[in-house]
Amino acid sequence: MEMIYRYGGICLIRNVNKLFKASKKEKQQPSKPQDVLQNNMDENIEKFRSIYDNCFDVVFRSFLLFEKKLAIIIYIDGLSDLEGIEEYVLTPLMKNQANQQQPIEELLYNKLAVSKIKKVQLFADCIESISSGNPILLIDGENYAFSLGLAKWEKRSIEEPEGESSIKGPREGFVESLGINTSLIRRIIKSPALKIQTMKIGTYTKTTVAITYVEGLVDKTLITEVKNRLNRINIDGILESEYIEELIEDNPFSPFPQFLSTERPDVVCANLLEGRVGILVEGTPFTIIAPITFFSLMQTQEDYYQRYMISTLIRWLRYTFAGISLFLPSVYVAITTFHQEMIPGTLLFSIAAARETVPFPALVEVFLMEITFEALREAGIRLPKQIGSAISIVGALVIGQAAVQAGLVSTPMVIVVAITGIASFLIPRYIAGIAIRMLRFPIILLGGTLGLLGIMLGIIAIAIHLCSLRSLGVPYLSPLAPIQKREVKSVLWRSPFWMMDTRPHFTGNYNKYRQSPNLKPGPNKGGDS
């Protein structure tokens, strides 16, 4: 009986805690004013003033409509165009006379020189309009209001993204304004098949998220999956696209990114033309592209802006140095610790002489150098741009030289760490480089404890993990695993444009051909002899 009572008490306490948490959660949710506007102006104004209590930047400007009827315009200072409100709203509505027999709605559409006028009847719609910078016009005796498209705030100018600069290609980059970003995409893809659908995410921020795709090229099930994943998000606010990425990815515990993030409109358009989906978020210049593969992270836009032979060479250089960045320190530690017979005699004597005064084993030595190098790189990023690069370079040189002279590390270890750092810079996508840098440390630990056997176990574990990963259901190592012979030409090498006649195959049905066949140029093709 005592046991039953105890367990019953625990269950009762748990139930009470759940009820308390549920009630607390309900209290934390902001009020959603779904009430309809009333005919009485005083009631509407009182409701708006209670909603915007202690909001000094919300302006209530009352005036006489056509010198006879009371009206009020509500807007947020700093988000709305004040000159436009005065010139296109207040001036024509206060000074001009109107035909009293004509309905108010028709009068406003005829008198107001505003391109976007929307009739709203809910308080929630009015609040959303005001928060977006569009003023609300209320008229006494009417149970509706008008949302005026006069939003205006400071915007950053369009410039080349610093993190995705290129020698050849467009110099335009996304900004924090969603309208400007969608217009940059529209300037490239002028077809009406380019579709852009929006939704609001965030209980407090009401962030606008846009889904863009090319109809006829993308699989409809992919669009449905993206919408379902976005609709399930229930969060206080979205401040950056990374919020969206972490909430809709397939495997949240993987170090590898499952979406491509870019600031370049040309990269987004190139992926849209291949049947992918773009997700744009208001307030950030970074656009999410899905689905992707691991090989998408190893390619750049510049691969397709220069000759295919050069692009193929550089692409293989990236693959090679990505492997060096991941495995070189661990291989060095494993060989010098367990497999000295693999080192030529002259080199072995040189390494032994360099490590003669070092008091630490190779494993501790490489961890010390790698952590220091990563700290210097992170410090160079966070410091002001004028001194960041100088601090990282000078710091690496000074600390490395001082560490060698003090006998804390050996010269070969400094060379290995330096080559590893240079190799990591060849990875074009920053987030992919971070994933490889993170995995480098457990691989070093395996190499320092189990030798080359440990490194092989690490390679097998990474390969199994990559094979199990999905990006919106698409295999992460596609088209190599599973193999798709037709698409390998765009992964292992960069084929010339006249050979890339098909699009990548992601999910379900897709538009297979992207160009007409037989486009190979030649001296007897394309003109009259």
Protein Blocks (a to p, Z undefined) as FASTA:
>chain_A
ZZmmmmmmmmmmmmmmmmmmmmmmmmmpccddfbdcdfblklmmmmmmmmmgoiakbccd
dddehhlaccdddddehjacfklmmmmmmmmmmmpccdfkbcfklmmmmmpccfbdcddf
bfklmmmmmmnopacdddehiacdcdddfbccddddddddfklgcfbdcfbdcdfbfklm
mmmmmmmmmcfklccddddedjklopacdddddehjacfklmmmmmmmmmmpccfbdcbf
klmmmmmcfblmbfbdcbdcdfbfklmmmmmmnopacdddehiabdcdddddfklmmpcf
klmmccfklmmmmmmmmmmmmmmmmmmmmmmmmmmmmmmmlpcfklmmmmmmmmmmpcbd
fklmmmmmmmmmmmmmmmmmmpcfklmmmmmmmmmmmmmmmmmmnomacfklmmmmmmmm
mmmmmpmblklmmmmmmmmmmmmmmmmmnommlmmmmmmmmmmmmmmpceehiafkbckb
ccdfklmmmmmpccdfklmmbccdfehcddfblbdehkagcfkgoiaZZ
